Amino acid sequence: MERLSGCPCVVRLHEAALTGPPGTPTAAFALMDFCPDTLVGFLQQRGWRLEDAELLRVALPVARAVQAMHSLSPPLAHRCEGMGEGCCAGLPGIRLGASPA
């Protein structure tokens, strides 16, 4: 996440911690930017239909975030499952974040 800190389409990771017995952590915590809604919620509010301008407002930031991940050396691995839940919707637009576990 630190390597993506310059990309405005990716949420920022402010802090992370592991808890549990030494050598065998049992929980992980991440403090990231606040996201008021997910892409799934954004689409549900619109009946799963988007005008062309809205589609571009959603697709371009997601594509820029994925491009930023792929342009790293080595590229950052990511999953596509849960992509809608992992996209934060809100001002100034859609940003890619961590998918819920």
C-alpha positions in Angstrom: 0.0 0.0 0.0 2.9 2.4 0.7 4.1 2.0 -2.9 0.7 3.2 -4.1 0.6 6.3 -1.8 0.9 8.7 -4.7 -2.1 7.3 -6.6 -5.2 9.4 -5.8 -7.5 6.5 -6.8 -6.2 4.3 -4.0 -7.3 4.7 -0.4 -4.4 5.4 2.0 -3.3 3.0 4.7 -2.5 5.1 7.7 -1.6 2.4 10.2 -1.7 -1.4 10.5 -1.2 -3.8 13.5 -1.3 -7.5 14.3 -2.5 -8.8 17.7 -2.2 -12.1 19.5 0.5 -14.2 21.0 4.1 -13.5 19.7 4.7 -15.4 16.5 1.1 -16.4 16.0 -1.0 -13.3 15.5 -4.7 -13.9 15.6 -6.1 -10.6 14.3 -5.1 -7.8 11.9 -6.3 -4.2 12.0 -5.9 -1.6 9.3 -6.7 2.1 9.6 -7.6 3.5 6.1 -9.3 6.5 4.7 -13.0 6.7 5.5 -15.3 5.6 2.7 -18.9 6.5 3.1 -20.2 3.9 0.6 -19.0 1.0 -1.6 -19.4 0.6 -5.3 -22.1 -2.0 -4.7 -24.1 0.6 -2.7 -23.5 3.3 -5.3 -24.9 0.9 -8.0 -27.8 -0.2 -5.8 -28.9 3.4 -5.3 -29.1 3.8 -9.1 -30.9 0.6 -9.8 -27.7 -1.0 -11.2 -28.0 1.4 -14.2 -25.5 4.1 -15.0 -25.5 6.9 -17.6 -22.4 7.1 -19.7 -20.9 9.9 -17.7 -21.5 8.0 -14.4 -19.9 4.9 -15.9 -16.8 6.8 -16.8 -16.7 8.3 -13.3 -16.7 4.8 -11.9 -14.5 2.9 -14.4 -11.7 5.4 -14.9 -10.6 5.6 -11.2 -10.8 1.8 -10.9 -8.7 1.4 -14.1 -6.2 4.0 -12.9 -5.8 2.2 -9.5 -5.3 -1.2 -11.2 -2.8 0.4 -13.6 -0.9 1.8 -10.6 -0.8 -1.7 -9.1 0.4 -3.3 -12.3 3.0 -0.7 -13.0 4.9 -1.4 -9.8 8.1 -3.6 -10.0 7.2 -6.2 -9.1 3.5 -5.8 -9.8 1.2 -5.8 -6.8 -1.0 -8.9 -6.6 -4.7 -8.3 -6.2 -7.9 -10.2 -6.3 -10.9 -9.3 -8.4 -13.5 -11.1 -6.2 -15.4 -8.6 -4.1 -14.2 -5.8 -6.3 -17.5 -3.9 -5.8 -17.2 -4.1 -2.0 -13.5 -3.1 -2.2 -14.3 0.1 -4.2 -15.0 3.1 -2.0 -17.7 5.5 -3.3 -17.8 9.0 -2.2 -16.4 12.4 -2.9 -14.3 13.0 -5.0 -15.3 9.7 -6.7 -14.5 6.0 -6.7 -11.3 4.8 -5.1 -9.9 1.3 -4.8 -9.5 0.0 -1.3 -9.1 -3.3 0.6 -11.8 -5.9 0.1 -13.5 -7.0 3.3 -12.3 -10.4 4.5 
